[in-house]
């Protein structure tokens, strides 16, 4: 059975010289992660603020219009 060429290539890659890693790679990744976290946190705060504003607006509307009270009948029943 002949050896798998992909396996031989992977072994050569693992044995060979490793590529140089840029010195600012970790700092750049950390800065990008911080930006993503800040953006997510801001979007979450905006979302919750909108939800609370909608709840407050609904409660104010319902209390002013009496949304759950039964309407008074304008026509009296016949006698």
Biopython code that builds the backbone (N, CA, C, O; Angstrom):
import numpy as np
from Bio.PDB.StructureBuilder import StructureBuilder

atoms = [
    (1, "UNK", "N", (0.840, -1.179, 0.000)),
    (1, "UNK", "CA", (0.000, 0.000, 0.000)),
    (1, "UNK", "C", (0.887, 1.245, 0.000)),
    (1, "UNK", "O", (1.822, 1.347, 0.795)),
    (2, "UNK", "N", (0.596, 2.172, -0.878)),
    (2, "UNK", "CA", (1.415, 3.374, -0.971)),
    (2, "UNK", "C", (1.005, 4.383, 0.102)),
    (2, "UNK", "O", (-0.169, 4.462, 0.464)),
    (3, "UNK", "N", (1.954, 5.142, 0.602)),
    (3, "UNK", "CA", (1.614, 6.128, 1.643)),
    (3, "UNK", "C", (0.723, 7.241, 1.068)),
    (3, "UNK", "O", (0.803, 7.597, -0.108)),
    (4, "UNK", "N", (-0.107, 7.756, 1.937)),
    (4, "UNK", "CA", (-1.036, 8.821, 1.542)),
    (4, "UNK", "C", (-0.237, 10.107, 1.309)),
    (4, "UNK", "O", (0.499, 10.530, 2.200)),
    (5, "UNK", "N", (-0.361, 10.741, 0.136)),
    (5, "UNK", "CA", (0.428, 11.963, -0.111)),
    (5, "UNK", "C", (0.017, 13.119, 0.803)),
    (5, "UNK", "O", (0.837, 13.964, 1.160)),
    (6, "UNK", "N", (-1.239, 13.143, 1.168)),
    (6, "UNK", "CA", (-1.663, 14.228, 2.080)),
    (6, "UNK", "C", (-1.029, 14.065, 3.456)),
    (6, "UNK", "O", (-0.629, 15.042, 4.089)),
    (7, "UNK", "N", (-0.945, 12.825, 3.905)),
    (7, "UNK", "CA", (-0.335, 12.580, 5.217)),
    (7, "UNK", "C", (1.145, 12.945, 5.191)),
    (7, "UNK", "O", (1.662, 13.531, 6.143)),
    (8, "UNK", "N", (1.815, 12.604, 4.116)),
    (8, "UNK", "CA", (3.237, 12.943, 3.995)),
    (8, "UNK", "C", (3.426, 14.454, 3.958)),
    (8, "UNK", "O", (4.375, 14.981, 4.539)),
    (9, "UNK", "N", (2.533, 15.140, 3.286)),
    (9, "UNK", "CA", (2.636, 16.605, 3.216)),
    (9, "UNK", "C", (2.427, 17.239, 4.589)),
    (9, "UNK", "O", (3.135, 18.171, 4.970)),
    (10, "UNK", "N", (1.449, 16.722, 5.321)),
    (10, "UNK", "CA", (1.194, 17.250, 6.668)),
    (10, "UNK", "C", (2.403, 17.001, 7.563)),
    (10, "UNK", "O", (2.785, 17.878, 8.338)),
    (11, "UNK", "N", (3.013, 15.817, 7.468)),
    (11, "UNK", "CA", (4.200, 15.531, 8.285)),
    (11, "UNK", "C", (5.333, 16.481, 7.951)),
    (11, "UNK", "O", (6.033, 16.954, 8.846)),
    (12, "UNK", "N", (5.524, 16.771, 6.643)),
    (12, "UNK", "CA", (6.574, 17.721, 6.248)),
    (12, "UNK", "C", (6.291, 19.120, 6.804)),
    (12, "UNK", "O", (7.201, 19.820, 7.247)),
    (13, "UNK", "N", (5.018, 19.511, 6.773)),
    (13, "UNK", "CA", (4.674, 20.839, 7.305)),
    (13, "UNK", "C", (4.940, 20.918, 8.801)),
    (13, "UNK", "O", (5.407, 21.940, 9.303)),
    (14, "UNK", "N", (4.638, 19.828, 9.512)),
    (14, "UNK", "CA", (4.835, 19.839, 10.962)),
    (14, "UNK", "C", (6.317, 19.771, 11.332)),
    (14, "UNK", "O", (6.715, 20.313, 12.363)),
    (15, "UNK", "N", (7.129, 19.126, 10.522)),
    (15, "UNK", "CA", (8.552, 19.006, 10.816)),
    (15, "UNK", "C", (9.349, 20.223, 10.361)),
    (15, "UNK", "O", (10.376, 20.552, 10.955)),
    (16, "UNK", "N", (8.889, 20.881, 9.328)),
    (16, "UNK", "CA", (9.649, 21.966, 8.713)),
    (16, "UNK", "C", (9.702, 23.208, 9.571)),
    (16, "UNK", "O", (9.183, 23.234, 10.687)),
    (17, "UNK", "N", (10.337, 24.242, 9.037)),
    (17, "UNK", "CA", (10.407, 25.498, 9.792)),
    (17, "UNK", "C", (9.018, 26.133, 9.893)),
    (17, "UNK", "O", (8.240, 26.128, 8.939)),
    (18, "UNK", "N", (8.745, 26.654, 11.028)),
    (18, "UNK", "CA", (7.438, 27.267, 11.265)),
    (18, "UNK", "C", (7.433, 28.687, 10.715)),
    (18, "UNK", "O", (8.453, 29.373, 10.784)),
    (19, "UNK", "N", (6.322, 29.138, 10.177)),
    (19, "UNK", "CA", (6.277, 30.514, 9.660)),
    (19, "UNK", "C", (6.352, 31.519, 10.810)),
    (19, "UNK", "O", (5.924, 31.251, 11.932)),
    (20, "UNK", "N", (6.900, 32.657, 10.493)),
    (20, "UNK", "CA", (7.041, 33.706, 11.514)),
    (20, "UNK", "C", (5.675, 34.322, 11.800)),
    (20, "UNK", "O", (4.897, 34.603, 10.889)),
    (21, "UNK", "N", (5.408, 34.521, 13.065)),
    (21, "UNK", "CA", (4.155, 35.138, 13.492)),
    (21, "UNK", "C", (4.407, 36.631, 13.672)),
    (21, "UNK", "O", (5.390, 37.014, 14.306)),
    (22, "UNK", "N", (3.537, 37.482, 13.123)),
    (22, "UNK", "CA", (3.741, 38.921, 13.313)),
    (22, "UNK", "C", (3.730, 39.270, 14.796)),
    (22, "UNK", "O", (2.936, 38.718, 15.558)),
    (23, "UNK", "N", (4.597, 40.172, 15.204)),
    (23, "UNK", "CA", (4.699, 40.481, 16.641)),
    (23, "UNK", "C", (3.451, 41.168, 17.196)),
    (23, "UNK", "O", (3.187, 41.080, 18.395)),
    (24, "UNK", "N", (2.685, 41.845, 16.351)),
    (24, "UNK", "CA", (1.515, 42.554, 16.861)),
    (24, "UNK", "C", (0.217, 41.767, 16.663)),
    (24, "UNK", "O", (-0.871, 42.331, 16.778)),
    (25, "UNK", "N", (0.325, 40.471, 16.366)),
    (25, "UNK", "CA", (-0.862, 39.664, 16.105)),
    (25, "UNK", "C", (-1.762, 39.556, 17.340)),
    (25, "UNK", "O", (-2.976, 39.729, 17.237)),
    (26, "UNK", "N", (-1.176, 39.273, 18.497)),
    (26, "UNK", "CA", (-1.962, 39.118, 19.722)),
    (26, "UNK", "C", (-2.616, 40.438, 20.127)),
    (26, "UNK", "O", (-3.777, 40.459, 20.534)),
    (27, "UNK", "N", (-1.878, 41.527, 20.019)),
    (27, "UNK", "CA", (-2.433, 42.831, 20.382)),
    (27, "UNK", "C", (-3.576, 43.216, 19.441)),
    (27, "UNK", "O", (-4.592, 43.754, 19.881)),
    (28, "UNK", "N", (-3.410, 42.942, 18.157)),
    (28, "UNK", "CA", (-4.473, 43.242, 17.198)),
    (28, "UNK", "C", (-5.715, 42.413, 17.443)),
    (28, "UNK", "O", (-6.834, 42.918, 17.347)),
    (29, "UNK", "N", (-5.521, 41.122, 17.763)),
    (29, "UNK", "CA", (-6.662, 40.257, 18.053)),
    (29, "UNK", "C", (-7.378, 40.710, 19.323)),
    (29, "UNK", "O", (-8.608, 40.698, 19.381)),
    (30, "UNK", "N", (-6.623, 41.107, 20.328)),
    (30, "UNK", "CA", (-7.233, 41.576, 21.570)),
    (30, "UNK", "C", (-8.009, 42.873, 21.338)),
    (30, "UNK", "O", (-9.098, 43.052, 21.883)),
    (31, "UNK", "N", (-7.453, 43.771, 20.534)),
    (31, "UNK", "CA", (-8.152, 45.029, 20.249)),
    (31, "UNK", "C", (-9.431, 44.764, 19.468)),
    (31, "UNK", "O", (-10.461, 45.386, 19.728)),
    (32, "UNK", "N", (-9.369, 43.846, 18.518)),
    (32, "UNK", "CA", (-10.577, 43.512, 17.740)),
    (32, "UNK", "C", (-11.636, 42.884, 18.649)),
    (32, "UNK", "O", (-12.823, 43.188, 18.529)),
    (33, "UNK", "N", (-11.204, 42.013, 19.550)),
    (33, "UNK", "CA", (-12.136, 41.401, 20.491)),
    (33, "UNK", "C", (-12.786, 42.441, 21.395)),
    (33, "UNK", "O", (-13.983, 42.366, 21.674)),
    (34, "UNK", "N", (-11.998, 43.410, 21.851)),
    (34, "UNK", "CA", (-12.547, 44.479, 22.688)),
    (34, "UNK", "C", (-13.591, 45.292, 21.918)),
    (34, "UNK", "O", (-14.641, 45.636, 22.460)),
    (35, "UNK", "N", (-13.296, 45.594, 20.652)),
    (35, "UNK", "CA", (-14.261, 46.345, 19.832)),
    (35, "UNK", "C", (-15.551, 45.564, 19.651)),
    (35, "UNK", "O", (-16.642, 46.127, 19.740)),
    (36, "UNK", "N", (-15.428, 44.265, 19.398)),
    (36, "UNK", "CA", (-16.625, 43.449, 19.219)),
    (36, "UNK", "C", (-17.460, 43.398, 20.501)),
    (36, "UNK", "O", (-18.686, 43.489, 20.456)),
    (37, "UNK", "N", (-16.785, 43.254, 21.634)),
    (37, "UNK", "CA", (-17.513, 43.214, 22.908)),
    (37, "UNK", "C", (-18.208, 44.539, 23.190)),
    (37, "UNK", "O", (-19.356, 44.558, 23.636)),
    (38, "UNK", "N", (-17.512, 45.652, 22.929)),
    (38, "UNK", "CA", (-18.130, 46.966, 23.153)),
    (38, "UNK", "C", (-19.335, 47.159, 22.249)),
    (38, "UNK", "O", (-20.365, 47.679, 22.680)),
    (39, "UNK", "N", (-19.207, 46.736, 20.985)),
    (39, "UNK", "CA", (-20.320, 46.883, 20.041)),
    (39, "UNK", "C", (-21.520, 46.039, 20.471)),
    (39, "UNK", "O", (-22.660, 46.504, 20.436)),
    (40, "UNK", "N", (-21.254, 44.793, 20.879)),
    (40, "UNK", "CA", (-22.348, 43.933, 21.341)),
    (40, "UNK", "C", (-23.023, 44.510, 22.574)),
    (40, "UNK", "O", (-24.249, 44.502, 22.684)),
    (41, "UNK", "N", (-22.216, 45.010, 23.499)),
    (41, "UNK", "CA", (-22.774, 45.574, 24.731)),
    (41, "UNK", "C", (-23.626, 46.799, 24.420)),
    (41, "UNK", "O", (-24.695, 46.973, 25.005)),
    (42, "UNK", "N", (-23.162, 47.652, 23.502)),
    (42, "UNK", "CA", (-23.927, 48.848, 23.133)),
    (42, "UNK", "C", (-25.225, 48.453, 22.442)),
    (42, "UNK", "O", (-26.275, 49.028, 22.728)),
    (43, "UNK", "N", (-25.168, 47.477, 21.533)),
    (43, "UNK", "CA", (-26.394, 47.043, 20.860)),
    (43, "UNK", "C", (-27.379, 46.421, 21.845)),
    (43, "UNK", "O", (-28.588, 46.618, 21.722)),
    (44, "UNK", "N", (-26.870, 45.678, 22.813)),
    (44, "UNK", "CA", (-27.749, 45.082, 23.820)),
    (44, "UNK", "C", (-28.407, 46.172, 24.668)),
    (44, "UNK", "O", (-29.596, 46.091, 24.976)),
    (45, "UNK", "N", (-27.630, 47.191, 25.044)),
    (45, "UNK", "CA", (-28.209, 48.292, 25.833)),
    (45, "UNK", "C", (-29.260, 49.051, 25.039)),
    (45, "UNK", "O", (-30.313, 49.399, 25.573)),
    (46, "UNK", "N", (-28.978, 49.309, 23.768)),
    (46, "UNK", "CA", (-29.951, 50.006, 22.925)),
    (46, "UNK", "C", (-31.217, 49.165, 22.779)),
    (46, "UNK", "O", (-32.328, 49.689, 22.854)),
    (47, "UNK", "N", (-31.046, 47.865, 22.571)),
    (47, "UNK", "CA", (-32.203, 46.980, 22.440)),
    (47, "UNK", "C", (-33.066, 46.970, 23.680)),
    (47, "UNK", "O", (-34.288, 47.089, 23.585)),
    (48, "UNK", "N", (-32.450, 46.830, 24.847)),
    (48, "UNK", "CA", (-33.224, 46.829, 26.084)),
    (48, "UNK", "C", (-33.873, 48.192, 26.339)),
    (48, "UNK", "O", (-34.984, 48.265, 26.864)),
    (49, "UNK", "N", (-33.182, 49.262, 25.968)),
    (49, "UNK", "CA", (-33.783, 50.593, 26.126)),
    (49, "UNK", "C", (-35.028, 50.729, 25.257)),
    (49, "UNK", "O", (-36.035, 51.287, 25.692)),
    (50, "UNK", "N", (-34.958, 50.218, 24.027)),
    (50, "UNK", "CA", (-36.132, 50.268, 23.153)),
    (50, "UNK", "C", (-37.278, 49.416, 23.699)),
    (50, "UNK", "O", (-38.443, 49.806, 23.617)),
    (51, "UNK", "N", (-36.945, 48.262, 24.251)),
    (51, "UNK", "CA", (-37.993, 47.411, 24.838)),
    (51, "UNK", "C", (-38.663, 48.127, 26.004)),
    (51, "UNK", "O", (-39.889, 48.142, 26.112)),
    (52, "UNK", "N", (-37.853, 48.717, 26.872)),
    (52, "UNK", "CA", (-38.434, 49.420, 28.022)),
    (52, "UNK", "C", (-39.260, 50.627, 27.582)),
    (52, "UNK", "O", (-40.316, 50.895, 28.155)),
    (53, "UNK", "N", (-38.792, 51.350, 26.580)),
    (53, "UNK", "CA", (-39.556, 52.492, 26.078)),
    (53, "UNK", "C", (-40.886, 52.036, 25.502)),
    (53, "UNK", "O", (-41.904, 52.702, 25.695)),
    (54, "UNK", "N", (-40.892, 50.912, 24.798)),
    (54, "UNK", "CA", (-42.141, 50.385, 24.246)),
    (54, "UNK", "C", (-43.086, 49.958, 25.356)),
    (54, "UNK", "O", (-44.291, 50.193, 25.264)),
    (55, "UNK", "N", (-42.563, 49.336, 26.398)),
    (55, "UNK", "CA", (-43.408, 48.921, 27.528)),
    (55, "UNK", "C", (-44.005, 50.138, 28.222)),
    (55, "UNK", "O", (-45.196, 50.156, 28.534)),
    (56, "UNK", "N", (-43.192, 51.145, 28.462)),
    (56, "UNK", "CA", (-43.685, 52.365, 29.117)),
    (56, "UNK", "C", (-44.729, 53.053, 28.244)),
    (56, "UNK", "O", (-45.761, 53.495, 28.747)),
    (57, "UNK", "N", (-44.471, 53.148, 26.945)),
    (57, "UNK", "CA", (-45.433, 53.783, 26.043)),
    (57, "UNK", "C", (-46.748, 53.007, 26.021)),
    (57, "UNK", "O", (-47.820, 53.612, 26.002)),
    (58, "UNK", "N", (-46.681, 51.687, 26.025)),
    (58, "UNK", "CA", (-47.901, 50.888, 26.032)),
    (58, "UNK", "C", (-48.674, 51.067, 27.325)),
    (58, "UNK", "O", (-49.899, 51.191, 27.296)),
    (59, "UNK", "N", (-47.986, 51.082, 28.460)),
    (59, "UNK", "CA", (-48.665, 51.252, 29.745)),
    (59, "UNK", "C", (-49.316, 52.627, 29.823)),
    (59, "UNK", "O", (-50.447, 52.752, 30.293)),
    (60, "UNK", "N", (-48.616, 53.652, 29.368)),
    (60, "UNK", "CA", (-49.194, 55.004, 29.380)),
    (60, "UNK", "C", (-50.412, 55.058, 28.466)),
    (60, "UNK", "O", (-51.446, 55.603, 28.850)),
    (61, "UNK", "N", (-50.303, 54.501, 27.263)),
    (61, "UNK", "CA", (-51.441, 54.495, 26.332)),
    (61, "UNK", "C", (-52.625, 53.736, 26.927)),
    (61, "UNK", "O", (-53.764, 54.195, 26.844)),
    (62, "UNK", "N", (-52.358, 52.579, 27.524)),
    (62, "UNK", "CA", (-53.448, 51.769, 28.078)),
    (62, "UNK", "C", (-54.101, 52.463, 29.259)),
    (62, "UNK", "O", (-55.316, 52.366, 29.430)),
    (63, "UNK", "N", (-53.328, 53.159, 30.074)),
    (63, "UNK", "CA", (-53.920, 53.830, 31.229)),
    (63, "UNK", "C", (-54.707, 55.073, 30.813)),
    (63, "UNK", "O", (-55.698, 55.413, 31.459)),
    (64, "UNK", "N", (-54.286, 55.754, 29.750)),
    (64, "UNK", "CA", (-55.009, 56.944, 29.306)),
    (64, "UNK", "C", (-56.288, 56.608, 28.551)),
    (64, "UNK", "O", (-57.287, 57.314, 28.686)),
    (65, "UNK", "N", (-56.271, 55.549, 27.763)),
    (65, "UNK", "CA", (-57.447, 55.225, 26.955)),
    (65, "UNK", "C", (-58.379, 54.242, 27.633)),
    (65, "UNK", "O", (-59.491, 54.024, 27.152)),
    (66, "UNK", "N", (-57.964, 53.651, 28.720)),
    (66, "UNK", "CA", (-58.808, 52.660, 29.383)),
    (66, "UNK", "C", (-59.042, 51.467, 28.464)),
    (66, "UNK", "O", (-60.189, 51.092, 28.223)),
    (67, "UNK", "N", (-58.015, 50.889, 27.969)),
    (67, "UNK", "CA", (-58.105, 49.859, 26.943)),
    (67, "UNK", "C", (-58.856, 48.619, 27.402)),
    (67, "UNK", "O", (-59.439, 47.927, 26.566)),
    (68, "UNK", "N", (-58.868, 48.307, 28.695)),
    (68, "UNK", "CA", (-59.520, 47.084, 29.151)),
    (68, "UNK", "C", (-60.872, 47.336, 29.798)),
    (68, "UNK", "O", (-61.528, 46.392, 30.236)),
    (69, "UNK", "N", (-61.289, 48.556, 29.865)),
    (69, "UNK", "CA", (-62.613, 48.804, 30.454)),
    (69, "UNK", "C", (-63.683, 48.523, 29.398)),
    (69, "UNK", "O", (-63.472, 48.742, 28.205)),
    (70, "UNK", "N", (-64.804, 48.047, 29.850)),
    (70, "UNK", "CA", (-65.882, 47.740, 28.912)),
    (70, "UNK", "C", (-66.513, 49.049, 28.456)),
    (70, "UNK", "O", (-66.725, 49.951, 29.266)),
    (71, "UNK", "N", (-66.812, 49.157, 27.177)),
    (71, "UNK", "CA", (-67.417, 50.402, 26.703)),
    (71, "UNK", "C", (-68.860, 50.538, 27.198)),
    (71, "UNK", "O", (-69.594, 49.553, 27.284)),
    (72, "UNK", "N", (-69.244, 51.742, 27.513)),
    (72, "UNK", "CA", (-70.609, 51.962, 27.979)),
    (72, "UNK", "C", (-71.543, 51.823, 26.781)),
    (72, "UNK", "O", (-71.236, 52.250, 25.668)),
    (73, "UNK", "N", (-72.679, 51.217, 27.046)),
    (73, "UNK", "CA", (-73.627, 51.046, 25.940)),
    (73, "UNK", "C", (-74.352, 52.373, 25.713)),
    (73, "UNK", "O", (-74.855, 52.992, 26.651)),
    (74, "UNK", "N", (-74.392, 52.783, 24.486)),
    (74, "UNK", "CA", (-75.030, 54.061, 24.159)),
    (74, "UNK", "C", (-76.513, 53.890, 23.861)),
    (74, "UNK", "O", (-77.264, 54.864, 23.813)),
    (75, "UNK", "N", (-76.914, 52.675, 23.668)),
    (75, "UNK", "CA", (-78.323, 52.392, 23.389)),
    (75, "UNK", "C", (-78.878, 51.638, 24.569)),
    (75, "UNK", "O", (-78.331, 50.608, 24.965)),
    (76, "UNK", "N", (-79.956, 52.137, 25.133)),
    (76, "UNK", "CA", (-80.555, 51.448, 26.269)),
    (76, "UNK", "C", (-81.397, 50.288, 25.743)),
    (76, "UNK", "O", (-81.963, 50.360, 24.653)),
    (77, "UNK", "N", (-81.468, 49.244, 26.514)),
    (77, "UNK", "CA", (-82.252, 48.090, 26.071)),
    (77, "UNK", "C", (-83.739, 48.453, 26.035)),
    (77, "UNK", "O", (-84.185, 49.279, 26.832)),
    (78, "UNK", "N", (-84.502, 47.862, 25.141)),
    (78, "UNK", "CA", (-85.938, 48.172, 25.054)),
    (78, "UNK", "C", (-86.709, 47.614, 26.246)),
    (78, "UNK", "O", (-86.352, 46.564, 26.781)),
    (79, "UNK", "N", (-87.792, 48.330, 26.672)),
    (79, "UNK", "CA", (-88.629, 47.862, 27.786)),
    (79, "UNK", "C", (-89.893, 47.321, 27.264)),
    (79, "UNK", "O", (-90.740, 46.874, 28.039)),
]
sb = StructureBuilder()
sb.init_structure("model")
sb.init_model(0)
sb.init_chain("A")
sb.init_seg("    ")
for serial, (resi, resn, name, xyz) in enumerate(atoms, 1):
    if name == "N":
        sb.init_residue(resn, " ", resi, " ")
    sb.init_atom(name, np.array(xyz, "f"), 0.0, 1.0, " ", f" {name:<3s}", serial, name[0])
structure = sb.get_structure()
